[in-house]
Amino acid sequence: MKSFLLKAVQNGCVSHLRQEHARGKYADLLVAEESAVTHETEEYILYSELFIRLEEAMACLSPVFRLQIGNK
């Protein structure tokens, strides 16, 4: 009976450690995904603002110069 109880406790501990390890890996994955999404969003906003500024600058150019830049 004693060996059965010891083995049951040991199995319970191993199971608990496996679950904790899996939770840790899942939490790391969530943090990494959140970081990637945040980075992609910031990058999108940056390029959107850059594109708007570029269009504004192009609008200030003469039509002839604008066509020359557009053809390159």
N, C-alpha and C positions, 0 to 999 in steps of 0.2 A: 504494500500500500504506500509506503514511504517513497519508493522509487517512482511510482505512478504520479504522486503529487509533485515531486521534484521535476519530473519530465513535463507535467502539465504547466507548471510555473515557467519552466525554461521555454517551452513552446509559446506560451503567452508573451513572454518577454521578446522573443525573436519576432513574433508577429507584430508586436507594438513597434519595435525598431524598424521593421520593414515599412510599416504604415507611415512612420515619421519621416523616413527617408523619401518615400514617394511624395509625401506632402511638401517636403523641402524642394524636391525637383520640380514639382508642379508650381510652387510659389516662384521659383527662379525663372521658370518658363513664362509665367504671367508678367513678371517684372521686365523680362527681356522683350516680350511682345509689346507691352505698354511703352517701353522706351523707343522701340522701332516705330510705333504708330505716332508717337509724339514727334519724333525726328522727321518722319514723312510729312506730317502736317506742317511743321515749321518750315521745311524745305519747300512745300507747295506754296505757302504764304509768301516766302521770300521770292520765289520765281514769279509769282503772280504780281507782286509789287514791282519787281524788276521789269517785267513785261510792260506794265502800265507806264512806268517811267520812260522806257525805251520808246513806246508809242508817242508819249508826250514830246520827247526830244525830236523824234522823226517829224512830228507835225510842225515843229518850228523851222525845219529846213526848207529850202526852196524846192519846188516840185522837180526841177531838173536834177538837183543833187540827190533828192530822195529816190528818183528812178535809178540813178547810177548806183547807189548803195544797194537798192533792192535787187539789182541784176547780178550782183557779185555773190 
